[in-house]
Amino acid sequence: MRVLRLRGKVAIITGAGAGIGEATAFVLAREGASVCCADLTDSCLRVAKKIKDSGGSAIFVEGDVSNVEDAKRIVDKTIEAYGKIDILFNNAGIVIGGRIDNTSVEDWDKTMAINVRGIYLLSKYAIPHLKKTKGTIINTASSVALKGVKDRAAYTASKGAVLALTRAMAMDYMEDGVRINCISPGTTDTPSFRERVAQSEDPEEARRQLVLRQPMKRLGKPEEIADGVLFLASNEFCTGTNLSVDGGMTT
């Protein structure tokens, strides 16, 4: 009989409606975790239903991670359903292209609100519960936090903040037994990625160039990032770690 690595654990996953978040919800549920699938839209209903249909346990909470009330409600609904939290995967995020000179103030603020403030808020409300379970937080950073790329000024700044914040949090809560790590994906073939490519003047060429940017000459798969999250969620000797799953992009 296969041993489930997360049997009896409870996880919150933000941005769980598609891509890396969706794949991670399935992976953690497969390993025995009960999952709160949180997203800005009701796309997570499908994810939660699929988990339940396969014999797992999941709930869906709709909410904007950058909103104080919504962030608190995601945590409160998880406690209401399961009584505890063991894992928080702060995955919700957006990518808005542009350099400093052509990025609007609105797009800059929106990027920081979702990609950084969202992590702050969810963590703020989850940490009291994670202290009780000696739980863990995994934040989604990015390969761009370690290596500059063109036309991603706001996104790069936000993910650099995530990386630095992760290390600060790891030190702040180490004595409480709460581990905080981050994962830095390379370019990954998600619905969000495909949507951005489709908006290019030449989508086929844009995709080709993005693939070439990866030393392994292919895009990452959401399931490959999810496996990295599972490692960080289950390895109890990792804290303050940045796990690069990027096809060699930051080598």
MARLOMAR-716133 format. One record per residue: residue in one letter; y, x, z of N, C-alpha, C, O in turn. Coordinates in steps of 0.05 Angstrom, whole numbers, plus 5000, padded with zeros to 4 digits. Atoms other than C-alpha are relative to their C-alpha. Example, Ala and Ser with C-alpha at 12.3 -4.5 7.8 and 13.67 -1.06 7.14 Angstrom:
// MARLOMAR-716133
a497650185000491052465156502450185000502450395013;s497649844999497952735143502249855014504449955018;
***
This chain:
// MARLOMAR-716133
m497650175000500050005000502550185000502750365016;r497649845002506850284980501849965024502349735032;v498150014978511550445037502849944989503850094972;l497350075008518350105028502050175015502050165040;r498249814987523850605042502249875016503349995035;l497750144986528950085065499049745013500649555016;r501150244988524349575097501649925025502050095043;g498550104976528349145147503050075000504449995018;k497249925001535049435125501749784987500649624971;v498150195012541149015105502250164986503550344998;a498049855016545849265050502049814988501449594980;i497850125015552549045023500550174975500850414977;i499349865025553849224950502349864987502149634980;t497750125014560749104920499850074971498750284963;g500249965029561449044845497149974992496250114974;a502950025005554248804844499349824977496949774971;g500550195022555048334785499150124974498149984957;a500749875026553648844730499850305004500650415025;g500049715001552249564714498750145023496550065031;i501149844978551250064770499549835025497449865038;g500350184977552249534824497549824998496049795017;e502350175005547149064794497450165002495550075016;a502449844999542049614784499350095028497050095036;t500549924973542949854855499049775017497349815035;a501050234985542049154883497049964996495649915015;f502950035006535249114848498450235013496250185024;v501449774989533249814871499749975030497650025042;l500150024971535049704944498349765009496849795029;a501750234994531749014944497150074996495449995012;r502849925006525449314913498950175023496550175028;e500849834978525349804971500149865027499849995048;g500350164976525549245022502649915013502449775033;a497550084988532949155037500849714993500249624971;s498750255005536248475044502850074990504150255001;v497649915014542448494999502149794999501649564991;c497650165005549348195001501250104974502250324973;c498949935026551548194928502949895000503349654999;a497250084999559148184928501450074974500950294963;d498649955025563648124867502449824998502649625012;l497550155004570247864842499449734987501049544990;t500750245014566747334800497249915009495950045025;d502650114992560446904807497750134984495550024984;s502149865015556547394763497850085018495550125009;c502049914981552847604826498049785006495949835017;l502050224995549546914831497450064985495250024996;r502349945016544847134775498450235013496050235014;v501349774988543447794810498549925025496249995029;a501350094975542047474878497649824994495549845007;k502350185007537546944845497650164990495450104997;k502249845010533547474809498550145022496150175022;i501249874977532347844874498349805015496049875023;k501650214985530147204909497649914984495549874996;d502350085016525747004851497750205000495450134996;s502049794999522147674857498950045028497450235033;g501149994973520747554930501850145021501050175044;g498149874982526747914960501949815013501749575010;s498050164986532547675003502850094991503450334992;a497349935009539647644977501949765004501149535002;i497850215000546247264985502250104982502350344975;f497749935017552347244941502649925015502849705026;v497450054989559447294967502150074979502350304970;e497949955020565247224918502550105015503349995035;g497649904987571347634936501250244986499950394972;d498549775010576648144917500150215022501250165043;v500249794979575348794955502850105009503050215031;s497349904992582848954955501549805017503749865026;n498750214984584448314992498950005028496550005032;v500849974972584248355068498149775008495949835020;e501750224992581347655079497350004986495349954998;d502550005015576147725024498250235010495850185013;a501649784990573848405049498749945026496449995031;k501150084974573048145119497849794997495849795012;r501950215004569347535094497450104989495250004997;i502449885010564347955056498350115023495950075024;v501449894977562548315120499149775018496849775028;d500750224982562647675162497749834990495949765005;k502250165012558147295114497350155001495250035005;t502449844998553147865115498949995028496549965032;i500950024972552947865191499049725006497049695020;e500950284995552347105191497249964989495649825001;a502650045013546347145144497850175012495650075015;y502149814993542747755170500350125028498450255038;g499749904973545647945238500750295003501250385025;k499449714998547048675221500750104973500349964952;i499549855025549149175168499050285004499750425023;d501049734999545449825154501250174978501650414982;i499149855023548250025086502449864987502349624983;l497850105016554949935052500450174976500950414978;f499649855025555450134979502649904988502749694976;n497350075010562850124961500150084970500850314963;n500349945028561850084886502149874982502549974960;a498050145017567149594860502250194991503350355006;g497949835011572049944814500849924972499349774959;i499150065027576049904750500950264987501550465001;v499149785016577850384695502249914981501749744964;i497850065018584650334662501050264988501750455003;g499349755013586150864611503050065000504749885006;g497249935002592651244603500750265013499350365031;r498949774988596751854620502249915020502749675022;i497950084981602251864673502349864986503349664996;d497650115013607751724623499649734987501549584983;n500450265012604451114592498349815017497349605007;t501450184981600950814653502149845015504049955027;s498050174987604850224679499750025031497550085041;v500150014970606550174753498049805009496549845028;e501950214993602449534755497150104997495550045015;d502749905003596249874727499350225020497150245029;w500449804980597150464774499349875027497349945040;d500450144974597650004835497449855000496049855021;k502550155001591849574812497650185003495750125017;t502249804998587350184803499750105029497450115039;m500249904973589050454872499149785019497649835039;a500850224982588249764904497049955000495849925021;i502950065001581249644879498350255006496450235022;n501749764997578550354876500250145027498350275035;v499649854975581450624941500449815024498949825044;r499550204978584250054984497449845005496849775028;g502550164997577749664971498050155018496750025035;i501849844983573650225002501050015029499549985048;y498850004973578450275061499449735014498649735038;l500350264987578049525075497149935007496549865029;l502850064994570549425068498950185022497550085040;s500949814979569250045110501249935027499849945047;k498650074975574349835162498549785015498149795040;y501350234988570749175175497050045004495849925022;a502949954997563649445167499350215021497250195033;i500749784982564050065210499349925029497450035040;p501050084973563649705278497149915000495749965019;h502850095002557049405254498250244994495950255003;l501649775007554650055224499650195023497650335025;k500349844976555850415290497549905016496150065028;k502250124984550749935322497350074987495450115002;t502649945013545350085270499750294992497650364981;k500049735010547050815258499650004970497950144959;g500350055029548050615186501450204983502150424991;t498949815020550950925124501849864980501549624974;i498250105021556450835073499750194976499650444979;i500049855024555951065001502349904983502549664977;n497750075016562351074960499650104971498550314967;t500149915028562651104884502550154993504650044990;a497949835011566951684862499650024970499049824957;s500449965029566351984792500050294994501150455009;s499949725009565252624754502950094995503550334997;v497249935005572752594739501450095025503650215024;a498849894975574152744812499750305002501050435017;l500749715000571353434797500950144975501250394974;k499449895026573253534724501949824985501349594981;g498050165014579453304687499149914973497850064958;v500550105027578752864625502749874991504449815007;k497650115011584052594579500349705004498349555006;d499350295000587551914586498749855023497949625020;r501250144977584851744655501550085026500350135047;a498449904977590651934702499649845025498949955046;a500250174976590451344750497149995010496750015034;y502950014992582851294750499250265013497850265034;t500749744989582152044762501250045028499950135047;a498749984974587152024819498649835021498249925044;s501450184981583551434851497350125008496550105032;k502749894994576751774847500250265016498450325032;g499549764983579552424875500549915028499650045047;a499550114974582052004933497449915014497049965037;v502650094989575051704942498450245010497250235032;l501449764992571952394945501150125026499650185044;a498749894975576952644997499649815023499149915046;l500350194979576552005037497250005011496849985035;t502849994991568952045039499650235020498350205040;r500449774982569252735070501449965027500450045048;a498650064975574452515121498549805017498249845041;m501550204985570351905140497450125012496750065034;a502549874990564052335147500550145026498950135044;m499349854975567552765199500749805022500049855045;d499150194980570652165235497749865014497949805038;y502150174989564151795245497350145005495350015010;m502549854996558952345251498949975028496549935032;e500950024972558752305327499049715006497649675026;d501050274997557551555320497349954986496149744989;g502650025014551351685278500249854974498249774963;v499650135026554451365216500350224978502150384980;r499949815022553251765152501649894977501349664970;i498350085023558351735095499850204978500450444982;n500349825023556952025027501249864975502049634976;c499250135025559251904956498350104977497150314978;i501449935024556051904888501950014977503749844975;s498149965023559552154825498549984974497450184964;p501450035025556651864762501650134977504050154978;g498849935026557952144693500449754984500249534995;t499650245016559251684635497449854998495349954989;t502450174997554351114644500249764982502349644979;d500150225019552250584595499849735015497749625020;t499850264985554649954631501549804983502849884963;p498450195015557749304606503050075000504350024980;s497249925000564549564628500650224980502650214966;f499849795019563550194588500049904971501749974955;r500250105027561449814526502449834992503349834969;e497650165005567449344533502350184993503950124975;r497849815006572249934535499750134973501750164958;v500549885026569050264475500649804978501749884957;a499550205020569349614436502949964994503649864972;q497150035004576849604445501350234986503750224980;s499049775014577650274411500549944971499449754960;e499550045028580350334341497550044983497049904963;d502649955013573650624319497950025021497250245031;p501950004977568450414371497650194996496850325015;e502349835005562750794337500750305006499150445018;e499149734996566651444337500750055030500150275040;a499349974971569251324408497450055017497450215034;r502549974986562151244433498750274995497750405013;r501249745008559751864395501450225016500150415026;q498649794986565252284427499450005029499250215042;l500650024972563752034496497150105006496750225027;v502749894997556352194487500150314998498850445014;l499849715003558152894463501250145024500750375029;r498849894976562252994526497950075022498450235039;q502149964981555752974565498350244991497250234969;p501649785008552053644563497149934993495950064976;m502750085007545453274561499949834975497849744965;k499750145025548052914499498949715000497849614981;r500650294998546652214524501549885023502550035040;l498750144978549651694569498149975023495649965020;g501750074977547151564639499149714999500449554986;k501050274997543150944656500849905028500650055047;p499450114973545350484713497850055021498350105044;e502349964982538350554743499950295010498950335032;e500149724991539151314746502150045022501650205041;i498049984978545551234788498949865024499249955047;a501150154977542050714831498050165015497850155040;d501949834986536451204846501450215018500550285039;g498549824984541751684871501149875025501249995047;v499050164976544651144917497749975019498149995044;l502350034982537651024944499550255016498950245039;f500449744986536951764960502050035023501250105045;l497949964979543551774998499749795022500349855046;a500450214980541851125034497750075019497749985042;s502449954985535151385058499750285012498150325030;n500249724989536152135070501950035024504350025020;e498450004976538452195141501350275007502550305029;f498749744995540652925136502350054981503350284980;c497749975018546152795086502449855011502349615016;t497450144995553352645106502250184990502050434992;g497949855013559752855073499250124973500650304963;t501149895025555652985010501249854976501649614977;n499450125026557952864939497650054981497150294975;l502349975018551852734894500949954971501549724964;s499350035028553452864821497549924984495550054984;v502250105018549052454774501449964973502149734966;d498150015022552752624710499150154975500750214958;g501049875024548252944658501150284996501250374973;g498949735002551153624673502950024994503950244988;m497150005008558353424660501650185017503550305007;t498449834982560953804721498650275005499450415024;t501449744996556254404714501950234995501150464997;
***
